[in-house]
Structure formats: structure tokens, C-alpha cells
Amino acid sequence: AECVPRHPPTGAMEAPEPDEDLEGTPGEGFIFVLEKATLETAKVGKGYQILNCDDHANFLRRHGKDPANYRPDIVHQELLAILDSPLNKAGRVKAVFVHTQKNVLIRISPHTRIPRTFKRFCGLMVQLLQKLSIRASNGPEKLFKVVKGPVTKYFPAGARRVGFSFSAPEIKDMKTYVNALPDEVSVVFTVGAMSHGKIESTYTDDFISVSQYPLSGACCISRITNCLENKYDIV
């Protein structure tokens, strides 16, 4: 399903709808959590925009902020890597969550087709953060929805929770690690969506690195999805 971004309204935010229909993600499969994403809106000129280091460097410096920390392009690349993967198209990805540095939690349907260009993606995120949900253009399904935290309440019971960081204490061969995961439980993969630093690993069972080199978030996700596709013979 594809969503078409429209010019966002500048009025007050509506109250979040109850999200009890989202409690727990049923069925076996894989959940991705993108932590510490920078999706921050501000009124720049005539309208609201998602702040980024290229277009808003002077604006950010005037407000005492470091432009290098404003990298919404990272979460855009990571979402493309997850949702465009054969793993997702084969129906194995059950949910995707984005947790921002401002503590906003966004649930994204695996059926979503993310805008290809960064500019359109940012326009869609402005609309989402003001309206709190975005429906598919061809049906009632909510492709994006701001939901109540913590993210752990949406994990299935008994899910295996895995965090990734270059600074993790041990390097694992991803193919071997994935092949050892039990088939009968859901697995939650948590990847950072910030330019530097590491994710908080308070809710992970394993905290690992998948390379001796620092990788981009999108590259790390591609390693995860490729190994899972090989395991389940998804071509």
C-alpha cells in the first residue's frame, strides 16, 4: 500500500486514539525497532519541516543545537532496507517501530511503501507527527501511527530481543547466529538510527556486533535480512 503525502495542517495535534488493537504483535515473525531516530519538526519559514543537518544547519546553530545530530536520512535509509527486503515481501516482518530521541513511538505497517526520495519522506513525517496517523490511500489500514510506549508492550510473549552496535562486547557471525535462532519464537531486532553513540540495551537479551568494522544502520539491517532470507530460502 502506498501513502501519498499531502501538505500538513498547522493546527493543534489531535489526541492519540486508543491503541489497544496494537497490544502484542501476534504470530511468529520478526520485529524491527529503530532507536534514537531524529524526527523533529520546527516551523521554518512558512511551514513545518523535519530538521536536518543539510538544510537547517544555520537554524539549528541559532537555537544552540549541533546540526551533526540531526540525521533523519538515517531512519529513511533503514526503513527502505527493511520494507524493501524480500524478507518483508515474503510476509516475515510483523511490525516496524521507530523510537525518536524526543520519545515519540511510531508503528509502521509492513505493507507500507516508503517514499523513495528523502524530501517526500520528510513531508510524510511532518504530516504524521501532526495528525498522529496516516492511512493507506486505497483503504482503511493505518500505515503509520503514533502509539503509546514503551515499545516492549508490543512484543509477543517470549520474544527473543537482540540489539546491535559496533561497540557491543562481542562480534557474531550473523549467518551462524541467525541459523541458531529458534523458529517457534518471534525475534525483535533493535538497531540505532542516530549518527553516533549507541542504543540503550535495557530490554535486549543479546547485544552484539555483526562486523569488525563500523557499519551504517541500513548495512547492518541488510546483513540481518539477507541471513534470514538464506535461512528460510527466500529468493
C-alpha positions in Angstrom: 0.0 0.0 0.0 1.3 3.4 -0.9 0.6 6.6 1.1 0.6 9.9 -0.6 1.9 12.8 1.5 -0.2 16.0 1.5 0.6 19.4 2.8 0.2 19.0 6.6 -2.1 21.2 8.6 -0.7 23.6 11.1 -3.4 23.3 13.7 -3.3 21.7 17.1 -2.5 18.0 17.4 -5.4 15.7 17.9 -5.4 13.4 20.9 -4.0 9.9 20.2 -6.6 7.2 19.6 -6.6 4.2 21.9 -4.2 1.7 20.7 -5.4 -1.4 22.4 -5.8 -3.0 19.0 -2.0 -2.9 18.8 -1.3 -4.6 22.1 1.1 -7.5 21.4 2.0 -8.5 17.8 0.5 -11.9 17.1 2.2 -14.7 15.3 5.8 -15.7 14.7 8.0 -13.4 12.7 10.4 -10.6 13.0 10.0 -7.1 14.5 12.4 -4.3 13.9 12.9 -1.4 16.3 14.9 1.7 15.1 16.0 3.6 18.2 17.1 7.2 18.7 15.8 8.5 15.4 15.9 12.2 14.9 12.5 13.2 13.6 12.0 16.7 15.0 9.7 19.3 13.4 10.0 23.0 13.6 8.4 25.9 11.8 11.0 27.1 9.3 9.8 30.0 7.1 6.1 29.5 6.2 5.6 25.8 7.2 6.7 22.9 9.4 9.7 20.8 8.3 11.7 17.9 9.6 15.0 19.3 10.8 18.2 18.0 9.1 21.8 18.9 9.1 22.0 19.9 5.4 19.0 22.2 5.0 18.7 23.7 8.5 22.3 24.0 9.8 22.1 27.7 10.5 18.6 27.4 12.0 19.9 24.7 14.4 23.0 26.7 15.4 20.9 29.7 16.1 18.9 27.5 18.6 22.1 26.2 20.2 21.9 22.7 18.6 24.6 20.7 16.9 23.5 20.1 13.2 25.5 16.9 13.1 22.9 15.2 15.4 20.0 15.9 13.0 20.1 13.0 10.6 16.6 11.9 9.6 18.1 10.4 6.4 19.4 7.5 8.5 15.9 6.3 9.6 14.7 6.8 6.0 17.5 4.5 4.7 16.8 1.9 7.4 13.1 1.8 6.7 13.8 1.3 3.0 16.2 -1.5 3.8 13.6 -3.3 5.9 10.4 -2.7 3.9 12.0 -3.3 0.5 13.6 -6.6 1.6 12.5 -10.0 0.2 12.1 -11.0 3.9 9.3 -8.4 4.3 7.7 -9.1 0.9 7.5 -12.8 1.9 5.4 -11.7 4.9 8.0 -12.5 7.6 8.3 -8.9 9.1 5.4 -8.4 11.5 6.0 -4.8 12.6 8.4 -2.0 12.5 8.8 0.6 15.2 10.6 3.9 15.2 11.5 5.4 18.6 12.7 9.0 18.4 15.1 10.9 20.6 12.0 13.0 21.7 10.4 9.8 22.9 7.8 9.5 20.2 7.0 5.9 19.3 5.8 5.2 15.7 4.4 1.9 14.5 4.8 1.3 10.8 2.8 -1.4 8.9 5.0 -3.8 6.9 2.7 -3.2 3.9 3.8 0.4 3.7 5.7 1.6 0.6 8.1 4.3 2.0 8.6 7.3 -0.3 11.7 6.8 -2.4 13.0 10.4 -2.0 14.1 12.0 1.2 12.2 15.2 0.6 8.9 13.3 0.2 9.7 11.1 3.3 10.2 14.2 5.4 6.9 15.7 4.2 5.2 12.5 5.2 6.8 12.6 8.6 5.7 16.1 9.2 2.1 15.0 8.4 2.4 12.0 10.7 3.7 14.0 13.7 0.8 16.5 13.4 -2.0 14.1 12.5 -0.7 11.1 14.6 -1.6 8.6 11.9 -1.6 8.1 8.1 -4.0 5.8 6.3 -3.4 4.0 3.1 -4.6 5.9 0.0 -6.6 2.9 -1.1 -8.1 1.6 2.1 -8.7 2.0 5.9 -5.4 0.5 7.1 -3.2 2.8 9.1 0.3 2.6 7.6 1.8 4.9 10.2 0.6 5.5 13.7 2.0 7.3 16.8 1.4 4.9 19.7 1.9 4.9 23.4 5.2 3.5 24.8 7.1 1.6 25.9 7.8 -0.4 22.8 8.2 -3.6 24.8 4.4 -3.8 25.4 4.0 -4.6 21.7 6.5 -7.5 21.8 5.0 -11.0 21.7 5.3 -13.1 24.8 8.6 -14.9 24.9 10.2 -12.9 22.0 14.0 -13.0 21.7 15.3 -9.5 21.8 18.5 -8.7 20.0 20.4 -5.3 20.0 23.1 -4.3 17.5 26.0 -1.9 18.0 29.6 -1.7 16.8 30.5 -1.1 20.5 28.9 -4.3 21.6 31.2 -6.6 23.6 31.2 -9.5 21.1 31.3 -9.9 17.4 29.0 -12.6 16.0 28.9 -14.2 12.6 25.4 -13.2 11.5 24.7 -16.3 9.5 25.7 -18.7 12.3 23.7 -16.5 14.8 20.6 -16.4 12.7 20.6 -20.2 12.0 20.8 -20.9 15.7 17.6 -18.8 16.5 14.6 -20.9 17.3 11.9 -21.0 14.6 9.0 -21.1 17.0 9.6 -17.7 18.7 9.4 -14.1 17.4 12.6 -12.1 17.3 13.0 -8.4 17.9 15.9 -6.7 16.2 16.9 -3.3 17.6 19.2 -1.0 15.5 20.3 2.5 16.2 19.0 5.3 13.9 21.3 8.1 15.1 24.6 9.4 13.6 26.8 8.3 16.6 26.5 6.8 20.0 24.9 3.5 20.9 21.4 2.3 21.7 20.2 1.7 25.2 20.2 -2.1 25.6 17.9 -2.3 28.7 15.4 -4.5 27.0 17.6 -6.8 24.9 18.5 -10.4 25.7 21.6 -10.3 23.4 23.7 -7.2 22.5 26.0 -8.0 19.6 28.1 -6.6 16.7 27.9 -8.1 13.3 31.2 -6.8 11.9 34.7 -5.8 13.0 34.0 -2.6 11.1 31.5 0.2 12.0 28.5 -0.2 9.6 25.7 2.1 8.7 22.3 1.1 10.2 21.0 0.2 6.7 24.0 -2.0 6.1 23.5 -3.8 9.4 19.8 -4.4 8.6 20.8 -5.7 5.1 23.0 -8.3 6.8 20.2 -9.3 9.1 17.6 -9.6 6.4 20.0 -11.4 4.0 20.9 -14.1 6.5 17.2 -14.6 7.4 16.3 -14.9 3.7 19.0 -17.5 3.2 17.8 -19.4 6.3 14.2 -19.6 5.0 15.0 -20.0 1.3 13.5 -16.6 0.4 15.0 -15.7 -3.0 
